[in-house]
Amino acid sequence: MMSSQAFISFSGVSKSYDGIHAVVEELDLDVARGEFLSLLGPSGSGKTTTLMMLAGFESPTDGTILLDGKRLNDTPPHRRDIGMVFQNYALFPHMTIAQNVAFPLSVRKLSRSEQKVRVQRALDMVELGHLAARHPAQLSGGQQQRVALARALVFEPRVVLMDEPLGALDKRLRETMQYEIMRLHRELGLTIVYVTHDQSEALTMSDRVAVFSDGRIQQVAAPTELYENAQNAFVANFVGENNDLCGHVSAIEGEWATLMLAGGTAIRGRCGSGLAVGEAAMLALRPERAALTGASDAGSADVRNVLAATVRELVYCGDHHRVHLALADGERLIVKVPNTQRQDLPLLGAATCVVWRGDDCKVLAVPPVRRPAASPGRSVSASSSTISPPVTGVTRV
């Protein structure tokens, strides 16, 4: 449902190319005016299709898309007043930079004098006014992306859509462009819908992030809420880095749940939705929230969870060390240890204890897995489980 303050609204929107399989399914999503919203998810999750439906390059099979209260479903792309930035820049190689940026204005039949003023203003915004006479081949990748951004902004659109615009840039340049886009968003008050599969990028740039999987939104929230309070196992594993310890729920007490691991050890964490005693679940724990300590120090009053472990691998990562641990029951765990002079690292093969607070982790239900129907003449074992726990250890995407 659209809220009274929604600037963009998807209501019951679905998209299917074959009439059978939905690429996007029953999407309800509101975007506020001036908001920076990122659509985050793996390939095939429906995020780009959602963006293309908003741009007008795809039509929804069902549902309604509204912009500022007006229905967009049947409005052609060039009449939606939406700017678009693509990953491959999509610049005309035979045109100068100024001509590329002026193209949307010429399509809208603005006068040459007005075009000149707007083009100069747009290029100055991205600090490329001095390169107006060059051609795209004479610019670096980052400069070309700035030109694409200027072209999307030059006609002063109500919304700017970005489809993985920084994916082709190297790490340093990508980070520079992230701050450039954030600056323009802040200074111009733009409404931006941004598609990415890079969760770090989404957390850095966005006011809110919508996490997609299998054509549906799994969670939409501010970056801090998304990282600290994932609603389900998919979000916990996809956003950031996560240790997932699998077991069965042995008790639920108010806001707390106890998870019994395969080896018989009980650990506690904040209680996620949909949990039931006796059902399979996983405990989500960020590697930076755990610490290593000796057995004699593991009984502190503020520590709720203590597990014995053996150091299997030490990896130097500059600002921190990654300590790979093996638990007694075969589970694997990673702890990030800050690189400080006062931090002593354990030796490879040494016994240690990993400790963390109960409110730094969360017990989440394990989603059911759809299994293929049995072929004719073949029976399905009555003991076949409909619940399949995720792969243990750290999930990093």
N, C-alpha and C positions, 0 to 999 in steps of 0.2 A: 504494500500500500504506500502511496505517496504521502509524505508528510507535508504540512503547510509551508515548510521552509525549504523543501527540495527544489533545486534548480534543474537537475537531471533526475529522471525517475524511470526505472525499468520495473514494469508490473506484469508478473506472470509470463515473462518472455522466454520462449523456447525456440531453438533452431535445429532443424533436421534436414539433411541433404537427401536422404533416401526415404523419408516418411516412416522409418522404423527406429533408427538409432538417433538419439538426441545428442548433439554436440554441446548445446546449452539447454538446461532443463529447469523450467519454472523459476526463472531468475527474478528476484525482487531486490532492488538496490536503489538507494537514493544518494545523490551527490549534492552537497550544499554549494551555493554560489561562493566562488573564491577558494574552494577546497582543492587540495592536492591529494588525489586518490590513486593509489597504485593497485593494479590487478596482478596478483602474484600467483604463480602455479607452474607445474611442469608442462612440458610439451603435450598438447592434446587435451589440456584441462578445460578449454573453453574461453580463456581470457582474451585471446586475439579475436576470436569470433564475436565476442561481446563488444570489443572496441570497433570492429568493422560494421556491426549493426548500428552503433551510435553514429559512425561516420556516414553511413548510408551506402557502403559498398556491399553490404549483405542485408537481406530483408528477414525479419523474424518470421518464423512459421506461426507462432502464436504470441499473444500478449501485446503490450503497448509500451512505446518509448516516448517520453515527454521531455521537452526542453522548455523551461520557463513556462510550464503549463500548457504548451501547444504540442499536439501529436505530431511525431516525426515519421511515422511508419511509411507514409507515401510521399515524403518530401525528398526530392533528388539531392545528392550530396552537395552540389554547388549552391544550393539555396538554404543550407542548414546553418551557415555562418559559423563553421567549425574549421579550425586550422589543424593540419596534420603533419607530423614529423615521422619519417620512416627510418629504419635502421640503415638502409643503403643510400641515404641522402636524397636520391631521385632528382639530382640537379641536371639541367640541360648542358651538356658539355660544350656545345657551340655558342652558348650565350655567356656574356660577362656575368660577374657576380651581381652587379646592379640590375641587369636584365632578368636574371633568375629571380631576384627578390621582387621585381616589378611585375612578374608574370600574373600573379593573382589579381593585381590591380588593373592590368590591361584587360583581363577577362571580364572584370566588372565595369569596364569602360570608363574609368576615371581619367580625368584630363592629364596631359603630360606634366604639367606644372605640379599638380597634386601628387602624381606618382613620384616625381623627383624628390619632393619634400618628405613623403612617407618612407621612401626607400632609404634616404640618408638617415632618417631618424631610426629606422629599424636596424641598419647596419651599425650605427653608433651604439645602440643598445647592447650589441654583441661585440663591440669594440673591433669592428672590421671596416669602418668607414674609409680607411686609407687604402683598402684593397678592392674598391668597387669596380675598377677597370680590368681586373684580372679574370682569368677563366678558371673553372673548378680544378682542372688538372694542375694548375700552378699553386694550389693550396694544400696544406696538410689535411689529414683526416679530421682532426679536431676543428680546423677552420671551416672545412666543408660542412661539418655538422652545425656549426654556428650559423652558416649561411642558410641551411635548411630551417633552422629555428627562426631566423629573421624573416624568412619567406612565410612561415606559418603565422607570424605575428603582425606582418605588415598591413593586413587589411582589418586589424583590430577585431578579431573574432571573439565571440562570447565564450567559446570553449576551445582548448588546445588538446589534441589527442597525440600521444607519443607511443609508437610501437617499437619497443626495445631500441631506442635511438642511440644508445651508447655501446651496443653489443660489439661493434667492429673496432672499438678503440682499445688501446693498451691501458693497463691498470692506472698509471699515473694520470694520463689524459682523461680517462673515464671519471676519475675522482674530481678533476678540475671542472669538467663539464657538469657534474652533479651539482657542484656549488654554484655554477653559473645559472643553471636552470632554477635552482632554489632562489637565487637572488632575483631573477626576473619574475618568478611567481610572487615573491614577497613585495617587490616594488610596484608591479603592475596590477596586482590583485587578480591574477589569472585563475580561471577554473581549469585544472589540468587533470586528465585521466591518462594514466601512465601504465603501460604494459611491460612487465619484466619477469624473467625467471630467476633473477639474482636477488635473493632474499636480503642480502646486506644492503643493496641499492634501495630496495623498497623501505627498509627500516630507517635508512639515513634520510631519505628525501620526503617522505609522505606525512600528511596529517592523519590519514587512515590507510589501512591496507586490507584489501579483500582477497582472501586466499581461496583459490579455485582448485577443485579436483573432480574429475569425471563430470564436468559440465555443471557443477553446483558450487555455491559458495560454502566453504566449511566454517569460515569465521571472518567477520569484518570488524576491525577495531583499530585503535591507535597503536603505533609500533610498540610502545611499552607494554600495553595490555596484552598484545598478541604474543610477545616474547615471554612475559612473566606469567601469563595466565591462559595458556592454550586450552581451548574447549574440547579438543579431541586428540587422539594419537597422531593423526595425519599432520595437523598443524604443529604439534610439538616436535615431530621429526623433520618437517620440511622447513620450518622457520628457525634459523640458527642451527646450532649443534646440540645434540641431545644424547644422553645415555638412557636407554630404555631397559629396565629390569622387569622381567616377566614372571608372573606367578598367578595366584588366586586370592581374591579378597577374603580375608578371614574375619574382619570386623569393620563396622562403620559406626563411628561415635561422633555425632554432630558434624562438624566441619572436617573431621579426620577419618582417614581410612587406613586400615592395616593390610599390607600385602604380604602373603606368605610365599617365599621363594621356593624353588624346587628342592634346595638343600635343607629346608626347614627353618631358615632364618626369617624373622618377621621384621619388616621395615614400615615406617609410617610416613604419610604425606597428606597434603591437602586433598580433600575429596572432590573428584570430578563428577560430572552429571552421568546418570545412567548406570551407576555402579550397583551391584547386588552381591551379597555375601555368597561365596561359593563359585562366582563367575570368574573367568579369566580377565586379567587386567595387566596394565604395565605402569611402572613408576617412571615418570619423566624427570630427569635431573640434568641440568646444564653442567658441563665439565668445569666451569669456573666457580661453581657453587660448592664443590667438594674440596676437601683438603686431606693431606696425608699426615699421619701422626703415629707415634709409637703406641704399643698396646697399653702402656702404663698411663698414657695421657688421654685415652679414648673414653673415659667415663665422665667427662665434664657434664655439668647439669644442663647446659644449654644445647647439648647435642642429643638428638633423638635417634640417629641412625649410625651404626658402626658396623663395618664389614671387614673381615680379615681378607687380605689380598696378597698376591705375589707380583712383583714388578717384572714385566715381560719385555718392555721396550721403553727407551728414553729418546725423545725427539726434541732437538733444539730448534726453536721457532723465533729466535730473536728476542722479542719482548716477553716470551714465556716458554716454558718447557711442557711438552705433552708426555704425560706418564701413562703408559698403557699397562693396565692391571688385569690379572686373572683372578677371579673369585673361586672359592672352594668348589662351588657347584658347576663350574665351567663357564659362567657368565663373564663377559668382558666389560671393562669400564675404563674410561679415559678421564684423567684429572689434569686440568691446566694449572701449572704452578708458575706464579709470576717470577720473572727473572730479576731477582734482587740479590744483593750481596749477603743479605741476612737469611736467605732461604737455602737450607741444605737439601740436596736431592738424595733420594735413596739409591742404593746400588742396584745394578741389574741382577735380578734373581732374588733380591732381598724380600723378606716378609715385612709387611707393613699393615696399617689399618687406614681405611678411607672413611671419613666422617663427614656428615652434613646435617644441617638443621631440617626439621620436618617441614617448616614453612618455606623452604627453598626447593621443594619438589612437589609433584602432584601425581595422584593415582588416577589413571584414566582407563575407561572401558576400552576393550579391544573390539573393533568392529567385526561383524560377521563377514565371512568371505563367501562370495557367490561361487558355487561349484557347478561344473557342467553336469547336465542331466545324464543319467546312466543310459548307455546305448541299449537297443533292443536285445533282450535275452541275457542281459548282464545285470545282476543284482547289486545293490548298494549295501555294504556292511552296516548293520545297525549300530556299530560302534564308531562309525565315521563321524568326526566332530564337525560341526558347522562353524566353529570358532577356530581360527588359526592365529596364534600369537605372532607378532612381527619378529623379524630377525633381531636377535639381541645385539647389544653393543651400541656403538655410536652411529647414528644416522646423520650423514652430511650430504646435502644436495647443493 
